[in-house]
Amino acid sequence: MLNRLRPFVLSLALLLGILSAGARAEIPALRVAVLENSPPMSYRDANGKLTGFSHAVISALCEEIKVPCEFQVTTLERVVDAVAQGEYDIAAVSLLETPERRAKVLFAKPYFRSISLWFALPGILPGQDGIRVAVVKGSAQERYALQQNWKTIGVPTNGQLVEPLSAGVAQAAIVPMSTALNLQKDKRIQQLGISAVVMNATELAGYAAFGINPRRPDLKEAIDEALERIKLNGTYDRINSRFLPFRVN
């Protein structure tokens, strides 16, 4: 009986945490940070509407906890600090947990497992002299490349990684597997004969999660419980099948 009541109690606690002393007529929307050029995780479709795996998951969670969510576009480079400072309630971005990030924000339960690939021109190897590596600014991949003292070319979004590669400015990129699948569809990438190899560095693999405002442990608990429910009721699997050709959980 207590277990059946738990989702209701959490939703009630979340609503009480959002509302101020019973004075508001409407439930304020949660401010959810999303990316708009990181397919297939979060991007705009042909009609300009936000969509993608991460976007669909957070939309399902908002529906599950019965709280409206307002999506605000940002970049990976600034999203963690923005959540830490209270600009957003949730970063609906596939964040790998790092010590630096854990010191700033709360992490919800992981919603998928990620690995990274060395995405390079033929014959180009990690650490090779004279090359530049394309990375997304603020990503775990950028952090790793800088730790190796590699020369990097930073871009704002995963969708823009193709540009330095096709222009010859970078000879390789470090990308999440989901991004690699999307990049391989690009004709410019196909013409370059790019190859992809899994990188075994522990810093580049692991479970990814949404970031939560550190002043909202109630929200973290509600999101965690909602994630378990959408996994049990089949919603998560339907989203997975819609956006990705393999299981990520």
C-alpha positions in Angstrom: 0.0 0.0 0.0 2.8 2.4 0.9 4.6 1.7 -2.3 1.5 2.4 -4.3 1.0 5.7 -2.6 4.7 6.8 -3.0 4.3 8.3 -6.5 1.3 10.4 -5.3 3.2 11.6 -2.2 6.2 12.6 -4.3 4.1 14.5 -6.8 2.3 16.3 -4.0 5.6 17.2 -2.3 6.9 18.5 -5.6 3.8 20.7 -6.1 4.1 22.0 -2.6 7.8 22.8 -3.2 6.9 24.8 -6.3 3.9 26.7 -5.0 4.5 29.6 -2.6 2.3 29.6 0.5 -0.8 28.8 -1.5 -0.8 32.2 -3.2 -0.5 31.2 -6.9 -3.4 30.4 -9.2 -1.3 28.3 -11.6 1.5 25.8 -11.2 4.7 27.5 -12.5 6.4 25.5 -15.2 9.8 23.9 -14.6 12.5 25.5 -16.6 14.1 22.8 -18.6 17.3 23.4 -20.5 17.7 21.6 -23.8 20.0 21.5 -26.8 18.7 22.2 -30.3 21.4 20.8 -32.6 22.5 17.5 -31.1 20.7 14.8 -33.1 19.4 12.2 -32.4 19.3 13.2 -28.7 17.9 16.8 -28.9 17.3 18.8 -32.1 14.7 20.6 -34.2 12.7 18.7 -36.8 11.8 19.9 -40.3 9.1 22.1 -38.8 11.4 23.7 -36.2 9.9 21.7 -33.3 12.1 20.4 -30.6 12.4 16.6 -30.6 14.9 13.8 -30.0 15.5 11.0 -27.5 16.4 13.2 -24.5 13.7 15.7 -25.3 11.1 12.9 -25.5 12.3 11.4 -22.2 12.1 14.6 -20.3 8.7 15.4 -21.8 7.4 12.0 -20.6 8.8 12.7 -17.1 7.1 16.1 -17.0 3.8 14.4 -17.9 4.4 11.7 -15.3 5.0 14.1 -12.4 2.1 16.3 -13.7 4.0 19.5 -13.7 4.3 21.7 -16.9 7.8 22.1 -18.3 9.1 25.1 -20.3 11.9 24.2 -22.7 14.7 26.7 -23.1 17.5 26.2 -25.6 21.1 26.5 -24.3 24.5 25.1 -25.0 26.4 22.3 -23.3 29.2 24.7 -22.5 27.1 26.8 -20.1 24.3 24.4 -19.0 25.9 23.0 -15.9 26.8 26.4 -14.5 23.3 27.8 -15.4 21.6 24.9 -13.5 23.9 25.4 -10.6 23.0 29.1 -10.4 19.3 28.4 -10.5 18.7 29.7 -14.1 17.2 26.3 -14.9 15.5 23.6 -12.8 16.6 20.7 -15.1 19.3 20.2 -17.7 17.7 17.7 -20.1 21.1 17.0 -21.5 22.9 13.6 -21.5 25.5 14.5 -18.9 28.3 12.1 -17.9 29.0 12.5 -14.2 32.3 14.1 -13.5 33.7 15.3 -10.2 33.4 18.9 -11.4 29.8 18.5 -12.4 28.9 16.6 -9.2 30.2 19.5 -7.2 27.8 21.9 -8.9 24.5 20.1 -9.6 22.4 17.1 -8.5 22.2 14.2 -10.9 19.0 12.3 -11.5 19.1 8.5 -12.0 20.8 7.6 -15.3 18.6 7.3 -18.3 21.0 5.7 -20.7 24.6 4.4 -21.1 27.0 6.3 -23.4 30.3 5.5 -25.0 32.6 7.7 -27.0 34.2 7.1 -30.4 37.4 8.2 -32.1 35.9 9.5 -35.4 38.8 10.2 -37.7 40.2 10.3 -41.2 41.9 7.2 -42.5 45.3 6.6 -40.7 44.7 9.2 -38.0 45.4 7.9 -34.5 44.7 9.3 -31.0 47.6 11.4 -29.9 49.2 11.6 -33.3 51.4 14.7 -33.8 50.2 17.6 -35.9 46.5 16.8 -35.8 43.5 18.7 -34.4 40.6 17.1 -32.7 37.1 18.5 -33.0 35.1 18.4 -29.7 31.9 20.0 -28.3 32.7 22.8 -25.9 31.9 21.9 -22.3 31.7 18.2 -23.1 33.4 15.3 -21.3 35.1 14.6 -24.6 36.7 18.1 -24.6 37.8 17.7 -21.1 39.5 14.4 -21.9 41.2 15.8 -25.0 42.6 18.8 -23.1 43.9 16.4 -20.4 45.9 14.6 -23.1 47.3 18.0 -24.2 45.8 17.5 -27.7 45.1 20.4 -29.9 41.4 20.9 -30.2 38.8 22.7 -32.3 35.8 23.5 -30.2 32.2 23.8 -31.6 29.0 24.7 -29.7 27.0 21.6 -30.6 27.3 18.0 -31.8 25.6 18.8 -35.0 28.4 21.2 -35.9 31.2 18.7 -35.5 31.0 17.9 -39.2 32.1 21.4 -40.2 35.8 21.4 -39.0 36.2 17.8 -40.3 34.8 18.6 -43.8 36.8 21.9 -43.9 40.0 20.0 -43.1 40.5 22.1 -40.0 40.3 19.0 -37.8 41.4 15.5 -38.7 39.4 13.7 -36.0 36.7 14.1 -33.5 35.7 12.5 -30.2 32.0 11.9 -30.2 29.3 10.0 -28.3 28.1 6.9 -30.2 24.6 8.4 -30.9 26.3 11.5 -32.5 28.5 9.3 -34.6 25.5 7.4 -36.0 24.0 10.7 -37.1 27.3 12.2 -38.5 27.8 9.0 -40.6 24.6 9.9 -42.6 26.1 13.2 -43.7 27.4 13.0 -47.3 30.4 15.2 -46.5 31.5 12.7 -43.8 30.9 9.8 -46.2 33.2 11.4 -48.8 36.0 11.7 -46.3 36.1 7.9 -45.5 35.8 8.5 -41.8 36.3 5.5 -39.5 35.0 5.1 -36.0 36.7 3.2 -33.2 35.5 2.9 -29.6 37.6 4.8 -27.1 38.3 2.7 -23.9 39.0 5.6 -21.6 36.8 5.4 -18.5 36.3 9.2 -18.6 34.5 8.8 -21.9 31.9 6.2 -21.0 29.3 5.6 -18.4 25.7 6.3 -17.5 24.4 9.7 -18.6 21.8 11.6 -16.5 19.9 14.9 -16.3 21.3 17.6 -14.1 19.0 19.0 -11.4 19.1 22.4 -9.6 21.1 21.7 -6.4 18.5 23.5 -4.3 15.8 21.1 -5.5 16.3 17.6 -4.0 12.5 17.2 -4.0 12.6 17.5 -7.8 15.4 15.0 -8.1 13.4 12.5 -6.1 10.3 13.1 -8.2 12.2 12.7 -11.5 14.0 9.5 -10.3 10.6 7.9 -9.3 9.0 9.0 -12.6 11.9 7.5 -14.6 11.4 4.2 -13.0 7.7 4.3 -13.8 8.1 5.1 -17.5 10.6 2.2 -17.7 8.0 -0.1 -16.2 5.0 1.1 -18.2 6.8 0.8 -21.6 7.0 4.5 -22.4 10.8 4.5 -22.2 11.2 1.6 -24.6 8.9 3.2 -27.1 11.0 6.4 -27.0 14.2 4.3 -27.4 12.8 2.6 -30.5 11.6 5.8 -32.0 14.9 7.6 -31.9 17.7 5.0 -31.7 18.5 1.8 -33.6 19.7 0.0 -30.4 18.8 -0.2 -26.8 20.6 2.2 -24.5 19.4 1.2 -21.1 
